[in-house]
């Protein structure tokens, strides 16, 4: 049911008001000493009023700069956790726990949760809310800048000492729409740590990631990246009325089943494969090693070379996606060899990058490198 029907008088403020908008008070029978217990309840429903109460307890209002939109529908959180098939003993990474509505469902399902939260006020809130459990830990960090690999390895070491069984962790998160692409790029190459990534994304983004169409503007560099490292699947739509404040777009849940390194597309060399993609679209006339080093040097300062290397290469590639392959590959081999390779792959000599699937790129690369 739409939130507007459930709550006919939502907290609206005059956009021309001089004062900072405040959230309406929420009455409670609990005393000040039991505030944490009021915010937390193992079987509580994190609905509209509970969310307002939690925010009011910290004197907070959703910040647009952080992309904060809080989930008001507990059933959506249940479905999100269900999509990840969370079981007792699972280790879960959550990005942006906010007031802890999704965290609560994860913990109730028996998971151990590591949360990454940028807003210090929300860190304080969830720290208080889940103070009674040892299966929750929150770190105050910007996810796109944190060393998540190190954090997860540390947790796995602790779990091994306690005889936990899980070989891989999972990611389950309702992430800010404005960092969704960065989150996807950072997480998908981590198949050595995560088995599955389940994200609540802007619906348009979800559709582009999962169902791109060749020969259209919807086919983008991120599609090559996503399919190289994972098997994406669109799960279900989430109406915009499920959030506070209400965004201008609907959302959707997408699952990414991460591949292990052994299951990545079979290229003779990952380095030369992505270097070739750059050369196809950018027309760089450098050898594979020089292209790789150039790309690597450009991203070393970010601290995660592997992810940002792939990101830079594929994004660079599509800047020239209207260029024919037989022209963009001429610095690697002759036009005749290129046309023969395209024919062996089953592509016409006039093919353009936006017309190739991931498998096409892989087969073309392996043929040309062998030549």
N, C-alpha and C positions, 0 to 999 in steps of 0.2 A: 504494500500500500504506500502511496506517495507520502513523503514526510509532511507536505503541506496539508494533507488531510488529517494526519495524526496530530499535528500541532498547528492549529489555525493562526496562532499569533507568534511566529518565529521572531527572533531577536533582530530586528532591522533598525538601522540608524540612519539619520538624515545625512546624506553624503556631503552636505554643505555645513554640517555642524563643525564648530571650532574645537570641540572636545574629542578626545580619543574615545572611540566606541567602547562600551563596556558590556559585559555579558550579564544577563538577568540572574538574580540570585536564585539559589535552589535550596529550599528549606530541607532541614534534616533533623532527626531526633537524636543524632549522635553528638556527643560532646566533643570539645576540641581535642581531648586526649585520644579520642577514637577516630580522628580524621582519616588516618591511613586505612583503618578498617572499613570506613564508609566508602572510600574510593575503591577498595578491593573487596571483592566477594567472589568466591570460587564459581558460583553459579549465577553471578549477576549479569544483567543485560546491559551492554554498553550502548544505550540508546541516546536519544537527543538530550534528555535531562541529565543523565549520568555524565555525558561528555561535557555539558556546560558546567556541571558541578566540579568536575575534575579541573577544567581550565580556570574556573573561578578560584579554586583553592590555591592557585599559583598566580592569580591576577593576570592571566594571559588571554590574548586574543589571537586567533589564527593569523600568521604572518605570510603575506603574499610572497615576500622575497624568498621564503623557504619552501614555497609551494605546499603549504599546509592545508590539507582538506581531510577532516576527520570522519572516519566511517561511523555512521549512525545505525547501521543495520547489522545486528549480530548474526543473522542468518547468512549474510554475505561472507562474514568472517568464517563461519562454519563451513561454507562451501569452498572457500579458499584453502582452508586446512584440509578439507576432504580431497580437493584436487591434487594436493601434494601427498595424499595417502600417509599422513603422519601417524606414527605408531609410538607406543610407549618405548622410551629409550632413544628415540631419534635425536640427533643434534641438529638444531635449526639456526640459521642466521636470519635475523630480521633487520630490515633497513628502515629507519624512521618509525619507531614504535608509537610515537605520539603519546596519547593518553593510556596506551596499553590494551586497547580493545582486542586487537588481533593476538597480542602476546598472551592475554588471558585464555583465549581459546587454545592456543598452542600448548600452554602449560597444562590445561585441563586434559589435553590429549596425551599427556605423558612425556612431552618433548623437553629437552634441555635447550634453552634459548640464549643465544648471544645477540644482543641488540646494539646497533650502531645508530646513535642519535646526535645530530648537530646542535640542536637547541638545548642549552644547559637547563632551562626551566623544565623541559619535558624529561630530561635525564633525572632531575630531582623527583619529578612526579612518579615515574615508573620505579625508581629506586625505592621510594616509600611504599608504593602500591604492592610490590612483590618482595618486600623485605623478609617475609616469612618463609620464602623458599630458597633453597640452595641451587635450584635448577634455572636460575636466571642471573644474567650478568649484562650490564649495559656499559658501553664505552662512549664517552663524549668525543666524537670525531666527525669530520666531514667524510662521508663514505668514499667519494670519488678521489680523495687524497690519502686515504688510510691504507695501511699495509695489511689488507685483509688476509692475505696468504699466511703471514706470520702469526696473526691472531688465531687463525683456525688450526694451524699446526700445533700451537701451544695448547689449545683445547684438546686436540686429539691425543697429545702426550699425556695430559692429565687423565683422560678417559681410559687410556691403556693401562695406567697404573691402578685404575679402579675396576679393571676387567670388563669395561663396556664392550658391546659386540659390534656396534656400527662401524663399517669400513669407510663410509662416506657420509657427509652431511648434506642437508638440503637448505635451500633458500626459499623462504615464504615471506612476501612483503607487499604492502600497499605503499608504493614509493611515490614521491613527488613527481608529477608529470614532467617537470622541467629538467630532471636529471635521468630520465628513463633510458635514453640512448647510451649515456655514459655508464650507467649501471650494467646494461646488457653487454657492452663491450668489455667491461672489466670482469664480469663473472663467467661468461661462456667459455673462455679458454681454461677454466679451472676444473676440468673434468677429473683431475687427480685428487680433488678435495670434495667437490659436490657431485651428486648423482642427478639432481634435479633442481631447477630454478622455477619457482612459481611466482609470477608477478601480476599485480593489478596495475594496468597501464591505461593510458588514454585509448579509447576504442580505435581511433584512426591509426594510431601507432601500432596497436596490436594487429590490425588487419594488414598493414604494410609489412610487418615483420613475418607474418605467417603465410599470407596469401598474395605475394607479389605477382604481377602480370608482366611477362616478357614483352618487349617492344612498347612499353608505356613508361610514362614518367614515374610511375609507382615503383618500378624496378630500380633499386638503388644499391649503393655499395654495402650497406648494412645487411642486405639479403645474402650476399656471398659470405660475409662473415658469420652470420647466424647459422647458415646451413653447413658451413665448414665445421663448426664446433658443436652443433646440436641438432636435435629434431624438435622443431617447434610445433605447438598445437594450440589452436584457439579453443577455449573452454566455454565461457559464457559471458554475456553482456551484463554490465552493472549500471543501472540508471543513475543519472547525475543527482537525483533526489536522495540518494543514499548517503550523501556527504554534507558536512558542515565545515565551512560555508559551501554552498552549492556551486560547483564549477560550471563553465559554459558548455561542457561537452560530457558525453557519457564515457564510461570506462569499460574495460573488459579484462578478463583473466586469461593469461597465456602461460602454458607450461613449456619449458625447454628441457628436454631430456639430453643431458650432456654426454658427449662422446668421450671415450678414452682415447689416448693418443694413437693406440693401435687401430682405432676405428676411423681416424681422420681420412679424408680422401687420399688415395694412393698416388702421391706425387714423388718423382724421383728425388726431388729436393724441395723442401718447404721454402727454403731461402730463395731458390731460383724461381719457384712458382709465383710467389708474391712479387718478386722483382719483375717478372715477366708481365704481371698484371699492371704494374706501374708503367712499364715501358709501352704497353698496348695503348693505354689511355692518355698518358702524358707525353709519349713520344721521346722520352729520355734516351739519348744515344750513349749509354754507359754500359759497361759489362755488368753481369749479374752481381759480382762481388762488390763493385763500386756502388751500385744502386742500393744494395743491402746496407753497406756501411753508411751511405748518405742518409738513408732513412733512419738507421739506428742512432746515428749521431744527433739527428734532429729531435729524438725523443728520450735520450738518456736521462735528461734532467727530471723527467716525470717519475722516475723510480720504478716503473713497471715496463721495461723495454718490450717484452713480448707482445703485450696487449696493444700498446700504443703504436708499435711498429706495424702491426696488421691494420690498425685503424687508419694510420696515415697513408699506407699503401693503397688500400681499397678506396678511400675517399679521393685520393689523388687520381686514381684510375678513372673514375666516372666523370671527371671534369671534361674529358674528351670522348664521351661515350658515343658521339655521333660519327666518329672517325672510323673508316673502314680498317679492318684488321690487316689486310694485305699491305696497307700503307704504314700503319703504326708498328708493324713487325719487321720492316725492311732493314732495320739496323742489326737485326739478329741473323737473318739469312736472306737469300734471294727471293724475289717475288714468286719464281717458279716453285721453290721449295715450300713457301708459305701456302700457295694455292693447292699444292699436292697434300699438304698436311690438313688444310681445311676440308678438302675432299674426303680424306681418310676419316675425318671426324663426322662427315656427313653434312658439312656446312657449305653454302655457296661462297664463292670468292669475294662477294660483296658484303659479307657478314660484318656487323658492327657489334661492339662490346655489349650493348644493351639487349642483344638477341641471344646471348649465350647463357646457358645454365652453368651451375657450378661444375657439373660433370664435363660439359664442353670445355671449360677452361682447363680442367685437369688433364683431359685427353690431349688437347692441343699443346699444352705445356710439355707433356711427356714425349710427344712426337718431335717437337722442335728441339728440345734439349738433347734428345738422342741423336738428332741430326748434327 
